[in-house]
């Protein structure tokens, strides 16, 4: 059966303000948008920026030299000078000797403060504070280059190698949580469920609201592949996955609209994220339903049906496998007509293998429905 699409905050997320990488579960992610140096952060994803470059001394549109400051002060006055200082900054730092020369040129206390604030160090600190206030991080140039290489690498084996190198080289990095996210995403591409969870949880240990890692963990843990690896602590794993899913729903609420993104597009994007999380919750409840000592747990099946129903109705482009799982939940509940309707939707929207499996389910259900009911026991 076709594997489920998962909307990941993929390789483009931390370096592009416009697109999300959409990866098919178990397949290679789509190519990211061309990266930009500074972006609007997306729910905890850092705005990456290198330390401000050295000013171009003496350039007409660059930071002002001391000679330019004094000349403009004498020619145009303090008000015009302060406006230009805000636009251009200065290429020097304030010290006692500089202040004496400015005072000699009739600089007021306000001018001295403005020139001090326009210096390279103060401007760099202000820029860093602005980035951090928006949930971002300013990295040194070498680290920024290494992170960019990791975040834009599409080959999963290369991405894993880059992630391991990054983790070893920058163990105290502000964005180490995201390095682990990209490593988890690479393992997702390779279909290594255990390593997805391992890397995602390392990421979440560092940043509990990392949406990319929450999405990966909530998806991977309730899969049959992962549950088979945990025959004794399956219920605990499902509880943990549910916690990740609920945290992801809260994180999605905090997603910010991108520049030039319409309200409608923004709402649809958030709904698509939310749809995926409800599908993960549906799988969690399906797995729990099978843990009942007295057969299928009807309450858990009802919860699974509800979650999958939300998954297929919250987005304009429901995932075919969500319809298929909805059909499974309804079938196990004995809701034959609802199951047939869901499997039909899965086949119509999915095609290929998922249509083949859905058609088989529909045929079996219709055959069972056509059989006469067993006579009542005397």
C-alpha positions in Angstrom: 0.0 0.0 0.0 1.2 3.5 -0.8 3.0 5.1 2.2 1.5 8.1 3.8 2.6 11.6 2.9 4.0 13.6 5.8 4.4 17.3 5.7 7.9 17.9 7.2 9.7 21.1 7.9 12.3 19.8 5.5 15.7 21.0 4.3 14.3 24.3 3.0 12.6 25.3 6.2 15.5 26.9 8.1 16.9 28.7 5.2 13.9 29.7 3.1 11.0 31.8 4.1 8.6 30.6 1.4 8.4 26.8 1.0 8.1 23.6 3.0 9.6 20.4 1.8 7.0 17.8 1.4 8.3 14.2 1.7 6.5 11.0 1.0 6.9 8.7 4.0 9.6 6.3 3.0 10.7 8.2 -0.1 13.1 11.0 -0.9 12.0 14.6 0.0 11.2 17.1 -2.7 13.9 19.6 -3.7 14.0 22.6 -1.4 13.5 26.2 -2.5 16.7 28.2 -3.2 18.0 29.2 0.3 18.2 32.7 1.6 20.6 33.9 4.3 18.0 35.4 6.6 14.4 34.2 6.9 11.3 34.6 9.1 11.4 31.8 11.6 8.7 29.2 11.5 7.6 28.0 15.0 11.0 27.8 16.7 13.0 27.2 13.5 15.9 29.6 13.8 16.5 32.6 11.6 20.0 31.9 10.4 22.3 34.9 9.9 26.0 35.3 9.9 27.7 37.9 12.0 27.3 41.3 10.2 30.0 41.8 7.5 32.7 44.5 8.1 31.4 47.9 6.9 32.6 49.3 3.6 34.6 52.2 4.9 34.0 55.5 3.1 31.3 54.2 0.8 28.7 56.8 0.0 25.9 54.5 0.9 27.8 52.5 3.6 28.7 53.4 7.2 29.8 57.0 7.7 33.4 57.9 8.5 34.2 60.2 11.4 35.1 62.9 8.8 31.7 62.5 7.2 29.9 62.8 10.5 31.7 66.0 11.4 31.2 67.5 8.0 27.5 66.7 8.0 27.0 68.0 11.5 28.5 71.3 10.6 26.7 71.5 7.2 23.3 70.1 7.8 22.9 70.1 11.6 22.2 67.4 14.2 18.7 66.5 13.1 19.7 65.5 9.6 22.8 63.8 10.9 20.8 61.6 13.3 18.5 60.5 10.4 21.5 59.5 8.3 23.1 57.7 11.3 20.0 55.6 11.6 20.1 54.7 7.9 23.9 54.2 7.5 25.6 53.7 10.9 29.2 54.6 11.3 32.4 52.7 10.6 34.1 53.5 13.9 33.6 53.0 17.6 33.1 55.9 20.1 36.1 56.5 22.4 37.3 59.5 24.5 39.3 61.1 21.7 36.5 60.7 19.1 34.1 62.3 21.5 36.4 65.3 22.0 36.6 65.8 18.3 32.8 65.6 17.9 32.3 67.9 20.9 34.6 70.4 19.2 32.3 70.2 16.2 29.4 71.2 18.4 28.0 67.7 18.9 25.2 67.6 21.5 24.7 64.8 24.1 22.0 63.4 21.8 24.4 63.3 18.8 27.1 61.6 20.9 24.5 58.9 21.9 23.4 58.5 18.3 26.9 58.1 17.0 27.7 55.6 19.8 24.6 53.5 18.9 25.5 53.6 15.2 28.9 52.0 15.8 29.8 48.5 14.4 29.6 46.7 17.7 26.4 48.3 18.8 24.7 47.6 15.4 25.9 44.0 15.5 24.5 43.5 19.0 21.2 45.2 18.0 20.9 42.9 14.9 21.6 39.8 17.0 19.1 40.8 19.6 16.4 41.4 16.8 17.1 37.9 15.4 17.0 36.2 18.8 13.8 38.1 19.7 12.2 36.5 16.7 13.2 33.0 17.7 16.3 32.9 15.6 20.0 32.4 15.9 23.1 34.1 14.6 25.9 31.7 13.8 29.6 32.4 13.1 30.4 32.2 9.4 32.1 28.8 9.4 29.3 27.2 11.4 26.6 28.9 9.3 28.2 27.4 6.2 28.3 23.9 7.7 24.7 24.2 8.8 23.6 25.3 5.3 25.4 22.4 3.8 23.6 20.0 6.1 20.2 21.6 5.7 20.3 21.6 1.9 21.7 18.1 1.3 19.2 15.8 -0.4 21.3 12.6 -0.4 20.3 10.9 2.9 23.7 9.1 3.4 25.6 12.4 2.8 23.1 14.3 5.1 23.7 11.7 7.9 27.5 12.1 7.6 27.2 15.9 7.6 24.9 15.8 10.7 27.3 13.5 12.6 30.2 15.8 11.6 28.2 18.9 12.7 27.3 17.3 16.0 30.9 16.5 16.7 32.3 19.9 15.6 29.6 22.1 17.3 28.4 20.2 20.4 27.1 23.5 22.0 25.5 24.9 18.9 22.4 27.0 19.3 20.8 25.0 16.4 22.0 21.5 17.3 18.4 20.5 17.8 17.8 21.2 14.1 20.9 19.3 13.1 19.4 16.2 14.8 16.1 17.0 12.9 17.8 16.9 9.6 19.5 13.6 10.6 16.2 12.2 11.6 14.7 13.4 8.2 17.5 11.6 6.4 16.8 8.4 8.2 13.1 8.9 7.3 14.1 9.0 3.7 16.0 5.7 4.2 13.0 4.1 6.0 15.0 3.5 9.2 12.2 3.9 11.8 14.3 3.3 14.9 16.9 5.9 13.9 14.2 8.4 13.1 12.9 8.2 16.6 16.4 8.2 18.1 17.5 11.4 16.3 14.1 13.1 16.8 14.2 12.5 20.5 17.8 13.8 20.8 16.5 16.9 19.1 13.6 17.2 21.4 15.8 16.8 24.5 17.4 20.0 23.4 14.3 21.9 22.2 11.0 20.4 23.2 8.9 22.5 20.7 11.0 21.7 17.6 8.1 21.1 15.2 10.1 19.2 12.7 11.2 16.6 15.2 7.7 16.5 16.8 6.2 15.6 13.4 8.8 12.9 12.8 8.5 11.3 16.2 4.7 11.4 16.2 4.7 9.7 12.8 7.4 7.1 13.4 6.6 5.7 16.9 3.1 4.3 16.2 4.1 2.6 12.9 3.9 -1.2 12.9 7.6 -1.3 12.2 8.5 0.6 15.3 6.0 -1.2 17.5 7.4 -4.6 16.5 10.7 -3.4 18.0 9.0 -2.7 21.3 6.9 -5.8 22.2 7.0 -5.2 25.9 6.8 -1.4 26.2 4.4 -0.7 23.3 1.8 1.1 25.5 4.4 3.4 26.9 5.7 4.2 23.5 2.2 5.1 22.3 1.7 7.3 25.3 4.9 9.1 24.4 3.9 9.4 20.7 0.6 10.9 21.8 2.4 13.5 23.8 4.5 14.5 20.9 1.4 14.7 18.7 -0.3 17.0 21.2 2.8 19.2 21.5 2.9 19.4 17.7 -0.7 20.6 17.6 0.3 23.4 20.0 3.4 24.2 18.0 1.3 24.4 14.8 -0.9 27.0 16.5 2.2 29.2 16.8 3.2 29.1 13.2 3.6 32.6 11.7 2.4 33.7 8.3 5.1 34.1 5.8 5.7 37.4 3.9 3.4 37.8 0.9 1.4 34.7 2.0 -2.3 35.2 1.7 -4.6 34.5 4.7 -6.2 31.6 2.7 -2.9 30.0 1.8 -1.7 30.4 5.4 -4.9 28.7 6.8 -4.6 25.9 4.3 -0.9 25.3 5.2 -1.7 25.1 8.9 -4.7 22.8 8.2 -2.4 20.4 6.2 0.0 20.2 9.2 -2.9 19.6 11.5 -4.4 16.9 9.3 -1.1 15.0 9.4 -1.0 15.1 13.2 -4.6 13.8 13.5 -3.6 10.9 11.2 -0.8 10.1 13.5 -3.2 10.2 16.5 -5.5 7.9 14.5 -2.6 5.4 14.1 -1.9 5.6 17.8 -5.5 4.7 18.7 -5.6 1.9 16.1 -2.5 0.4 17.7 -4.0 0.7 21.2 -7.2 -0.9 20.0 -5.2 -4.1 19.2 -3.7 -4.2 22.7 -7.0 -5.1 24.4 -7.0 -8.4 26.3 -10.6 -9.1 25.3 -10.3 -8.4 21.6 -10.5 -5.1 19.9 -11.0 -2.1 22.2 -14.1 -0.4 20.9 -13.4 2.9 22.6 -10.0 3.1 21.0 -11.5 2.2 17.6 -14.0 5.1 17.9 -11.1 7.5 18.8 -9.2 6.2 15.7 -12.2 6.8 13.5 -12.6 10.3 14.8 -9.0 11.2 14.3 -8.9 9.9 10.8 -12.1 11.7 10.0 -10.5 14.9 11.1 -7.4 14.1 9.0 -9.4 13.8 5.8 -11.7 16.7 6.4 -9.2 19.3 7.6 -7.4 19.7 4.3 -8.5 20.1 0.7 -6.0 17.4 -0.3 -6.5 14.5 2.1 -3.9 11.7 2.0 -5.3 8.5 0.4 -3.8 6.4 3.2 -5.8 8.4 5.7 -9.0 7.3 4.0 -7.7 3.8 3.9 -7.1 3.8 7.7 -10.4 5.4 8.3 -11.9 2.5 6.4 -10.0 0.0 8.6 -11.3 1.6 11.7 -14.9 1.6 10.5 -14.6 -2.1 9.3 -13.3 -3.1 12.7 -16.2 -1.3 14.3 -18.7 -3.2 12.1 -19.7 0.0 10.2 -19.7 -1.7 6.8 -21.2 1.1 4.7 -18.9 3.7 6.2 -15.9 1.4 5.7 -16.9 0.9 2.0 -17.3 4.7 1.5 -13.8 5.3 3.0 -12.1 2.6 1.0 -13.8 4.0 -2.1 -12.3 7.4 -1.4 -8.9 5.9 -0.8 -9.0 4.1 -4.2 -10.3 7.1 -6.1 -7.7 9.5 -4.7 -4.8 7.1 -4.3 -4.5 4.9 -7.4 -1.8 2.3 -7.7 -1.2 -0.1 -4.9 -3.5 1.7 -2.5 -6.4 1.4 -5.0 -5.6 -2.4 -5.3 -5.8 -2.9 -1.5 -8.9 -0.7 -1.2 -10.7 -2.6 -4.0 -9.9 -5.8 -2.2 -11.4 -4.5 1.0 -14.5 -3.2 -0.8 -15.1 -6.5 -2.5 -14.7 -8.5 0.8 -17.1 -6.1 2.6 -19.7 -6.2 -0.1 -19.5 -10.0 -0.2 -20.0 -10.2 3.6 -22.8 -7.7 3.4 -24.6 -9.8 0.8 -24.5 -13.0 2.8 -27.7 -13.8 4.7 -27.6 -13.2 8.5 -27.1 -16.3 10.6 -30.3 -17.6 12.1 -31.0 -16.6 15.7 -30.2 -19.2 18.3 -33.2 -20.9 19.9 
